[in-house]
Amino acid sequence: MNAPLRSLLREDSGARIGWDALQVISGLLTGIYLPYCALAAPEFLDGSLGLWGLLSGIGIIDIWLQSKTPFEIGGEFEHSPDHIFKHYLKRWLFPDLISNSAILLAFINPAALGALQLPRCSKVFRVISSWEHLPFFNPLVLRISRYSLGLVLLVNWISAGWLFIGLTGGSNSWIERAGLSEQSHAKQYLMAWYWSVTTLTSVGYGDITPKTTPEIIAAIAIMGMGVILFAFAIGNVIAFISQLDDGKSEYRMRQAGIRRYLELNGVAPQTLLRLRQFSDYLWEQSHGANPDDILSRLPSSIRSEIIAEMLENSVKTVPLFSQAPITLRNRLLTLLRPEFFPPGSTILNQDEPGDEIVFVTHGCARLVTDLELEGDDGYFQK
């Protein structure tokens, strides 16, 4: 297997990410532009068969790639070709085949092209979900993007359905009542979008109202969908905001409780200020994570690799580590533990026996004698 092909079969490679991005564009183009072509401007559908043929060809290639791409299960990648194909067969093979072979029906029934190609939109969400596991992307940004794109596609399909009701409703349709029958297809589609958004958000200006039975039924269904969608949107926005906060609200509440307890027990304001400065500094360094809790649960091989990467730049100027063999260096690094000292704090008092080796990797420290302590507010500057 040549290198470019191996790169395409790895989900974390740049080539594969670019290919998957092309699939996202293909899915969005199908979900947004195809309904417009099929309803608002049928002549565009006949004139754009080459585009849909190109997208179907790209989709067929993607089916082949998906049937060869290893998948992760139980923390390990499955590389068996038979297992990979069976896994794909159970999940997405048939929807992908249907959406990418629909071009064959375009010359018989163009409407079938539109209906059968819509499953390709699922590729948008499948790709974005797979990207959430990659270290290159922010999972929160991807989740917001996935929700936003899903909302755009849903509103677009509702608009297409409302426009279809108007185009087939005869002389009493909402298009006729709104005076849009002589307007362009783009204008009609825009007004369908306008009605869908105002109905889903329960605004309802009343300039476009349902009168016929199909319009009333559609309006009832869409208003009910809007209630669910609005509640879902509020829940997601709250979840997004709480994740963007990254636990800082909980940290502040915990610090406020500690501060109140210490104040009631007579701790001086200056000491409380130093405690707050240290707590804020520690938060900026770790964001509430305890390195010991994280690393202690890992196997020794992974733990030593992670510690070596975390501390490589910090200890490369220390001869003990930079000149030692890699295996010895990694073993020594696993014995280190990070510790933070805020500005002005003491690492070790003069008369205390030393039982540790301290490597200052960031900031600076200085030795202070008893004579220098008079009039000095602190021993250490970091």
NORRAFEN-V447488 format. One record per residue. N is the residue number from 1. RES is the residue in three letters. NEAR is the number of other C-alpha atoms within 10 Angstrom. Layout:
N&RES&NEAR / N&RES&NEAR
This chain:
1&MET&5 / 2&ASN&6 / 3&ALA&8 / 4&PRO&10 / 5&LEU&12 / 6&ARG&13 / 7&SER&15 / 8&LEU&21 / 9&LEU&18 / 10&ARG&16 / 11&GLU&20 / 12&ASP&16 / 13&SER&14 / 14&GLY&12 / 15&ALA&17 / 16&ARG&19 / 17&ILE&17 / 18&GLY&12 / 19&TRP&15 / 20&ASP&22 / 21&ALA&15 / 22&LEU&16 / 23&GLN&22 / 24&VAL&21 / 25&ILE&15 / 26&SER&21 / 27&GLY&23 / 28&LEU&22 / 29&LEU&16 / 30&THR&22 / 31&GLY&24 / 32&ILE&19 / 33&TYR&14 / 34&LEU&23 / 35&PRO&23 / 36&TYR&23 / 37&CYS&18 / 38&ALA&21 / 39&LEU&20 / 40&ALA&21 / 41&ALA&16 / 42&PRO&16 / 43&GLU&11 / 44&PHE&15 / 45&LEU&24 / 46&ASP&14 / 47&GLY&10 / 48&SER&12 / 49&LEU&16 / 50&GLY&12 / 51&LEU&11 / 52&TRP&22 / 53&GLY&17 / 54&LEU&14 / 55&LEU&24 / 56&SER&23 / 57&GLY&15 / 58&ILE&16 / 59&GLY&23 / 60&ILE&17 / 61&ILE&12 / 62&ASP&17 / 63&ILE&18 / 64&TRP&12 / 65&LEU&15 / 66&GLN&20 / 67&SER&20 / 68&LYS&20 / 69&THR&21 / 70&PRO&21 / 71&PHE&18 / 72&GLU&10 / 73&ILE&8 / 74&GLY&6 / 75&GLY&7 / 76&GLU&9 / 77&PHE&12 / 78&GLU&16 / 79&HIS&13 / 80&SER&12 / 81&PRO&13 / 82&ASP&11 / 83&HIS&15 / 84&ILE&18 / 85&PHE&17 / 86&LYS&12 / 87&HIS&17 / 88&TYR&17 / 89&LEU&14 / 90&LYS&9 / 91&ARG&10 / 92&TRP&17 / 93&LEU&17 / 94&PHE&14 / 95&PRO&17 / 96&ASP&22 / 97&LEU&18 / 98&ILE&15 / 99&SER&23 / 100&ASN&28 / 101&SER&18 / 102&ALA&20 / 103&ILE&25 / 104&LEU&14 / 105&LEU&13 / 106&ALA&18 / 107&PHE&12 / 108&ILE&10 / 109&ASN&11 / 110&PRO&18 / 111&ALA&16 / 112&ALA&16 / 113&LEU&24 / 114&GLY&24 / 115&ALA&14 / 116&LEU&19 / 117&GLN&25 / 118&LEU&21 / 119&PRO&20 / 120&ARG&25 / 121&CYS&23 / 122&SER&17 / 123&LYS&21 / 124&VAL&22 / 125&PHE&19 / 126&ARG&15 / 127&VAL&17 / 128&ILE&19 / 129&SER&15 / 130&SER&13 / 131&TRP&19 / 132&GLU&16 / 133&HIS&13 / 134&LEU&13 / 135&PRO&9 / 136&PHE&9 / 137&PHE&12 / 138&ASN&12 / 139&PRO&16 / 140&LEU&15 / 141&VAL&12 / 142&LEU&17 / 143&ARG&17 / 144&ILE&14 / 145&SER&14 / 146&ARG&17 / 147&TYR&13 / 148&SER&13 / 149&LEU&15 / 150&GLY&17 / 151&LEU&13 / 152&VAL&13 / 153&LEU&16 / 154&LEU&15 / 155&VAL&19 / 156&ASN&22 / 157&TRP&17 / 158&ILE&19 / 159&SER&24 / 160&ALA&22 / 161&GLY&17 / 162&TRP&24 / 163&LEU&27 / 164&PHE&16 / 165&ILE&18 / 166&GLY&24 / 167&LEU&18 / 168&THR&11 / 169&GLY&17 / 170&GLY&11 / 171&SER&12 / 172&ASN&12 / 173&SER&20 / 174&TRP&24 / 175&ILE&24 / 176&GLU&15 / 177&ARG&16 / 178&ALA&13 / 179&GLY&9 / 180&LEU&15 / 181&SER&17 / 182&GLU&10 / 183&GLN&10 / 184&SER&12 / 185&HIS&18 / 186&ALA&12 / 187&LYS&14 / 188&GLN&21 / 189&TYR&21 / 190&LEU&14 / 191&MET&19 / 192&ALA&24 / 193&TRP&20 / 194&TYR&15 / 195&TRP&24 / 196&SER&27 / 197&VAL&18 / 198&THR&16 / 199&THR&22 / 200&LEU&21 / 201&THR&15 / 202&SER&15 / 203&VAL&10 / 204&GLY&15 / 205&TYR&10 / 206&GLY&10 / 207&ASP&8 / 208&ILE&16 / 209&THR&16 / 210&PRO&16 / 211&LYS&14 / 212&THR&15 / 213&THR&10 / 214&PRO&14 / 215&GLU&18 / 216&ILE&13 / 217&ILE&12 / 218&ALA&17 / 219&ALA&20 / 220&ILE&13 / 221&ALA&11 / 222&ILE&19 / 223&MET&17 / 224&GLY&15 / 225&MET&14 / 226&GLY&20 / 227&VAL&15 / 228&ILE&12 / 229&LEU&16 / 230&PHE&15 / 231&ALA&11 / 232&PHE&11 / 233&ALA&16 / 234&ILE&11 / 235&GLY&11 / 236&ASN&15 / 237&VAL&13 / 238&ILE&11 / 239&ALA&13 / 240&PHE&16 / 241&ILE&11 / 242&SER&13 / 243&GLN&12 / 244&LEU&12 / 245&ASP&11 / 246&ASP&13 / 247&GLY&12 / 248&LYS&15 / 249&SER&11 / 250&GLU&12 / 251&TYR&15 / 252&ARG&13 / 253&MET&11 / 254&ARG&11 / 255&GLN&16 / 256&ALA&13 / 257&GLY&11 / 258&ILE&14 / 259&ARG&18 / 260&ARG&12 / 261&TYR&12 / 262&LEU&15 / 263&GLU&13 / 264&LEU&8 / 265&ASN&9 / 266&GLY&8 / 267&VAL&13 / 268&ALA&10 / 269&PRO&12 / 270&GLN&9 / 271&THR&11 / 272&LEU&16 / 273&LEU&12 / 274&ARG&15 / 275&LEU&16 / 276&ARG&16 / 277&GLN&14 / 278&PHE&17 / 279&SER&17 / 280&ASP&16 / 281&TYR&16 / 282&LEU&17 / 283&TRP&14 / 284&GLU&10 / 285&GLN&11 / 286&SER&10 / 287&HIS&14 / 288&GLY&15 / 289&ALA&11 / 290&ASN&9 / 291&PRO&12 / 292&ASP&10 / 293&ASP&9 / 294&ILE&10 / 295&LEU&16 / 296&SER&10 / 297&ARG&9 / 298&LEU&12 / 299&PRO&9 / 300&SER&13 / 301&SER&10 / 302&ILE&11 / 303&ARG&17 / 304&SER&21 / 305&GLU&14 / 306&ILE&17 / 307&ILE&18 / 308&ALA&20 / 309&GLU&12 / 310&MET&12 / 311&LEU&16 / 312&GLU&16 / 313&ASN&10 / 314&SER&14 / 315&VAL&17 / 316&LYS&13 / 317&THR&12 / 318&VAL&11 / 319&PRO&9 / 320&LEU&12 / 321&PHE&17 / 322&SER&13 / 323&GLN&12 / 324&ALA&12 / 325&PRO&11 / 326&ILE&12 / 327&THR&10 / 328&LEU&11 / 329&ARG&17 / 330&ASN&22 / 331&ARG&17 / 332&LEU&15 / 333&LEU&22 / 334&THR&17 / 335&LEU&9 / 336&LEU&13 / 337&ARG&10 / 338&PRO&10 / 339&GLU&9 / 340&PHE&14 / 341&PHE&15 / 342&PRO&18 / 343&PRO&18 / 344&GLY&15 / 345&SER&17 / 346&THR&14 / 347&ILE&14 / 348&LEU&13 / 349&ASN&12 / 350&GLN&12 / 351&ASP&6 / 352&GLU&7 / 353&PRO&8 / 354&GLY&10 / 355&ASP&6 / 356&GLU&6 / 357&ILE&7 / 358&VAL&13 / 359&PHE&11 / 360&VAL&13 / 361&THR&14 / 362&HIS&9 / 363&GLY&10 / 364&CYS&10 / 365&ALA&16 / 366&ARG&9 / 367&LEU&10 / 368&VAL&14 / 369&THR&10 / 370&ASP&7 / 371&LEU&8 / 372&GLU&10 / 373&LEU&11 / 374&GLU&8 / 375&GLY&7 / 376&ASP&10 / 377&ASP&9 / 378&GLY&12 / 379&TYR&19 / 380&PHE&19 / 381&GLN&14 / 382&LYS&14
